[in-house]
Amino acid sequence: MVTLLLWLGLGGQPAALAGLNDDNYDGNIFALYAGNGSLVPPRVDLEQSLKYGRPALVVIYVDDSRDCKSFSSVISQLQAPYGRVANFIPVMADAIPVKDTYEPTEPGYYFHNAVPQTLIFNADGELVFNEVGVVSYEAIDDVMREVFDLLPRSESVDLRRRPVNEVNTELVPES
């Protein structure tokens, strides 16, 4: 016991047992790896989103999957341009109740027992995207642009916010 206390006191603490590139649990992936704890818990569930007629991006995930950990930052990045006009609904796969049948308003209806799984519903409640695995930002952005009737990425500028304290460094000739 004394040896253990001495070892811990001298900096011999064990390394973290979880990280971005492993399948160990280390907490909420959206807060830890995406820097966006505001996604969990979601503001509305799938049933509410469909009822209100608002587009929804549903991500079924688990906190102890390297794929879900790396994918969490993609979802967080998508929230910047679409977070005010679409519902972002992260659903923990372990929280989906095990039942014989599900209603189309429940995530279990669409779940393929693999994570991460991304679902996109348009404002009419139609499923327009259903993909299992890590999906690129661009692939999801293309679908979201269709849902919101925006120009394709090749024909438009990046959707970015302006910096708050933009400084103009343009030099003009003296008159």
NUKOL-601732 format. One record per residue (C-alpha): residue number from 1; residue in three letters; x, y, z. Coordinates in pm, 1 decimal. Example, Ala and Ser with C-alpha at 12.3 -4.5 7.8 and 13.67 -1.06 7.14 Angstrom:
// NUKOL-601732
[rec 1 ala [1230.0 -450.0 780.0]],
[rec 2 ser [1367.0 -106.0 714.0]],
//
This chain:
// NUKOL-601732
[rec 1 met [0.0 0.0 0.0]],
[rec 2 val [280.1 239.5 87.8]],
[rec 3 thr [455.8 158.0 -239.9]],
[rec 4 leu [141.2 237.1 -440.3]],
[rec 5 leu [93.5 570.4 -263.2]],
[rec 6 leu [459.2 658.7 -314.3]],
[rec 7 trp [439.9 560.4 -684.4]],
[rec 8 leu [127.8 775.4 -739.8]],
[rec 9 gly [279.5 1064.0 -546.4]],
[rec 10 leu [592.5 1063.7 -765.8]],
[rec 11 gly [395.8 1107.1 -1086.2]],
[rec 12 gly [356.9 742.5 -1178.3]],
[rec 13 gln [-8.1 787.1 -1260.9]],
[rec 14 pro [-149.3 558.9 -1528.2]],
[rec 15 ala [-213.0 707.4 -1871.8]],
[rec 16 ala [-567.6 776.5 -1983.1]],
[rec 17 leu [-742.0 460.0 -2091.7]],
[rec 18 ala [-947.9 621.8 -2367.2]],
[rec 19 gly [-887.1 844.8 -2663.8]],
[rec 20 leu [-1007.7 947.7 -3006.2]],
[rec 21 asn [-865.2 642.1 -3181.7]],
[rec 22 asp [-1000.0 364.1 -2961.9]],
[rec 23 asp [-1327.9 204.4 -2863.1]],
[rec 24 asn [-1313.2 292.6 -2495.5]],
[rec 25 tyr [-1569.0 503.3 -2312.6]],
[rec 26 asp [-1444.9 836.8 -2187.0]],
[rec 27 gly [-1757.8 1054.0 -2173.8]],
[rec 28 asn [-1987.7 1241.7 -2408.9]],
[rec 29 ile [-1822.9 1241.9 -2751.4]],
[rec 30 phe [-1987.0 1565.9 -2862.5]],
[rec 31 ala [-1846.4 1758.8 -2567.5]],
[rec 32 leu [-1504.9 1587.7 -2572.6]],
[rec 33 tyr [-1421.7 1546.6 -2940.5]],
[rec 34 ala [-1648.1 1792.6 -3120.2]],
[rec 35 gly [-1628.7 2074.0 -2867.1]],
[rec 36 asn [-2006.5 2097.3 -2879.0]],
[rec 37 gly [-2184.9 1975.9 -2568.5]],
[rec 38 ser [-2495.8 2168.6 -2677.5]],
[rec 39 leu [-2600.9 1880.6 -2903.0]],
[rec 40 val [-2670.6 1644.2 -2613.2]],
[rec 41 pro [-2938.9 1619.7 -2495.0]],
[rec 42 pro [-3121.8 1721.8 -2812.9]],
[rec 43 arg [-3379.3 2000.5 -2787.5]],
[rec 44 val [-3648.2 1787.9 -2954.7]],
[rec 45 asp [-3690.7 1422.8 -3038.1]],
[rec 46 leu [-3768.1 1279.0 -3381.0]],
[rec 47 glu [-4143.3 1265.4 -3319.9]],
[rec 48 gln [-4154.7 1634.4 -3223.1]],
[rec 49 ser [-3941.1 1736.8 -3519.1]],
[rec 50 leu [-4164.7 1551.6 -3764.1]],
[rec 51 lys [-4474.1 1699.0 -3598.1]],
[rec 52 tyr [-4342.7 2056.3 -3633.0]],
[rec 53 gly [-4252.2 2005.8 -4000.3]],
[rec 54 arg [-3887.9 2098.7 -3959.6]],
[rec 55 pro [-3599.2 1920.2 -4133.2]],
[rec 56 ala [-3401.7 1694.2 -3902.6]],
[rec 57 leu [-3057.3 1540.1 -3894.7]],
[rec 58 val [-3057.1 1232.7 -3671.5]],
[rec 59 val [-2732.2 1066.3 -3569.5]],
[rec 60 ile [-2746.0 730.7 -3392.8]],
[rec 61 tyr [-2421.7 679.5 -3202.8]],
[rec 62 val [-2247.7 530.2 -2900.1]],
[rec 63 asp [-1986.7 701.9 -2685.5]],
[rec 64 asp [-1740.7 410.7 -2700.6]],
[rec 65 ser [-1683.7 385.3 -3075.7]],
[rec 66 arg [-1381.7 530.9 -3255.4]],
[rec 67 asp [-1595.8 589.9 -3564.7]],
[rec 68 cys [-1856.9 780.8 -3364.9]],
[rec 69 lys [-1585.1 980.7 -3189.0]],
[rec 70 ser [-1431.0 1094.4 -3517.7]],
[rec 71 phe [-1773.0 1156.1 -3677.2]],
[rec 72 ser [-1891.0 1378.3 -3391.1]],
[rec 73 ser [-1685.8 1671.4 -3521.3]],
[rec 74 val [-1856.8 1646.5 -3862.9]],
[rec 75 ile [-2197.3 1677.1 -3696.9]],
[rec 76 ser [-2076.6 1972.0 -3491.8]],
[rec 77 gln [-1945.0 2147.6 -3804.3]],
[rec 78 leu [-2281.0 2098.9 -3977.5]],
[rec 79 gln [-2457.9 2265.2 -3689.1]],
[rec 80 ala [-2294.3 2599.6 -3772.8]],
[rec 81 pro [-2469.7 2654.7 -4109.7]],
[rec 82 tyr [-2784.2 2446.8 -4042.9]],
[rec 83 gly [-2840.7 2448.9 -3665.9]],
[rec 84 arg [-3095.7 2729.7 -3670.2]],
[rec 85 val [-3308.9 2586.6 -3951.0]],
[rec 86 ala [-3290.6 2211.9 -3883.4]],
[rec 87 asn [-3321.8 1996.9 -3574.2]],
[rec 88 phe [-3005.6 1809.7 -3479.1]],
[rec 89 ile [-3102.9 1494.6 -3291.4]],
[rec 90 pro [-2821.1 1275.8 -3158.7]],
[rec 91 val [-2964.7 944.7 -3034.7]],
[rec 92 met [-2763.6 708.4 -2818.0]],
[rec 93 ala [-2809.2 360.4 -2970.0]],
[rec 94 asp [-2820.7 210.0 -2621.1]],
[rec 95 ala [-3121.6 433.1 -2541.0]],
[rec 96 ile [-3334.8 290.2 -2822.5]],
[rec 97 pro [-3581.3 57.2 -2650.5]],
[rec 98 val [-3581.5 -302.4 -2769.7]],
[rec 99 lys [-3926.3 -374.0 -2913.9]],
[rec 100 asp [-4081.7 -598.1 -3175.9]],
[rec 101 thr [-4211.6 -305.6 -3380.9]],
[rec 102 tyr [-4148.4 68.1 -3398.3]],
[rec 103 glu [-4343.7 361.4 -3531.6]],
[rec 104 pro [-4191.8 575.3 -3813.4]],
[rec 105 thr [-4160.6 854.0 -3554.7]],
[rec 106 glu [-3913.6 647.5 -3350.5]],
[rec 107 pro [-3539.7 615.9 -3425.1]],
[rec 108 gly [-3563.0 239.4 -3373.4]],
[rec 109 tyr [-3772.4 216.5 -3690.7]],
[rec 110 tyr [-3467.6 320.5 -3894.9]],
[rec 111 phe [-3182.3 178.5 -3685.2]],
[rec 112 his [-2969.0 -86.0 -3862.6]],
[rec 113 asn [-2777.7 -199.4 -3549.8]],
[rec 114 ala [-2460.9 -23.5 -3665.2]],
[rec 115 val [-2312.6 311.5 -3565.2]],
[rec 116 pro [-2274.9 583.9 -3653.6]],
[rec 117 gln [-2592.0 603.2 -3858.6]],
[rec 118 thr [-2705.2 930.3 -4014.2]],
[rec 119 leu [-3064.9 1003.6 -4110.2]],
[rec 120 ile [-3189.3 1321.7 -4276.4]],
[rec 121 phe [-3559.0 1406.7 -4295.6]],
[rec 122 asn [-3696.7 1690.9 -4505.4]],
[rec 123 ala [-3964.9 1932.0 -4382.3]],
[rec 124 asp [-4236.7 1694.4 -4506.6]],
[rec 125 gly [-4102.3 1418.9 -4281.0]],
[rec 126 glu [-3965.6 1211.4 -4568.7]],
[rec 127 leu [-3641.7 1023.0 -4511.0]],
[rec 128 val [-3403.2 1154.5 -4778.7]],
[rec 129 phe [-3072.2 1014.4 -4647.5]],
[rec 130 asn [-2991.7 699.6 -4449.4]],
[rec 131 glu [-2625.3 602.3 -4425.5]],
[rec 132 val [-2430.2 383.2 -4184.1]],
[rec 133 gly [-2067.3 464.1 -4108.8]],
[rec 134 val [-1855.6 775.7 -4109.9]],
[rec 135 val [-1997.7 1007.6 -4376.2]],
[rec 136 ser [-1810.9 1308.9 -4508.5]],
[rec 137 tyr [-1919.4 1663.5 -4431.8]],
[rec 138 glu [-1959.7 1724.5 -4804.9]],
[rec 139 ala [-2195.2 1428.3 -4855.9]],
[rec 140 ile [-2426.1 1544.8 -4577.8]],
[rec 141 asp [-2395.7 1908.6 -4684.6]],
[rec 142 asp [-2502.9 1813.3 -5038.5]],
[rec 143 val [-2820.8 1652.2 -4902.6]],
[rec 144 met [-2889.7 1946.0 -4670.0]],
[rec 145 arg [-2850.0 2184.7 -4964.7]],
[rec 146 glu [-3114.5 1984.9 -5151.7]],
[rec 147 val [-3345.8 1986.3 -4849.7]],
[rec 148 phe [-3319.2 2365.6 -4821.9]],
[rec 149 asp [-3315.4 2425.8 -5200.1]],
[rec 150 leu [-2971.1 2588.2 -5190.8]],
[rec 151 leu [-2724.8 2607.2 -5475.3]],
[rec 152 pro [-2480.0 2317.4 -5504.0]],
[rec 153 arg [-2142.4 2377.7 -5340.7]],
[rec 154 ser [-1978.5 2407.3 -5684.4]],
[rec 155 glu [-2201.1 2706.6 -5765.7]],
[rec 156 ser [-2195.0 2891.9 -5435.1]],
[rec 157 val [-1955.9 3033.2 -5183.0]],
[rec 158 asp [-1883.2 2861.5 -4854.4]],
[rec 159 leu [-2149.3 2906.8 -4589.6]],
[rec 160 arg [-1948.8 3095.9 -4325.8]],
[rec 161 arg [-2020.3 3358.4 -4067.3]],
[rec 162 arg [-1838.0 3687.6 -4085.4]],
[rec 163 pro [-1579.5 3752.5 -3817.9]],
[rec 164 val [-1719.9 3974.6 -3545.2]],
[rec 165 asn [-1428.6 4218.0 -3529.8]],
[rec 166 glu [-1331.0 4236.2 -3893.3]],
[rec 167 val [-1056.9 4486.8 -3963.0]],
[rec 168 asn [-1032.6 4660.0 -4298.5]],
[rec 169 thr [-669.0 4696.9 -4403.0]],
[rec 170 glu [-736.8 4841.0 -4746.8]],
[rec 171 leu [-496.4 5114.9 -4845.3]],
[rec 172 val [-644.0 5406.9 -5032.5]],
[rec 173 pro [-452.7 5684.5 -5202.2]],
[rec 174 glu [-457.1 6025.2 -5037.9]],
[rec 175 ser [-667.7 6280.5 -5215.7]],
//
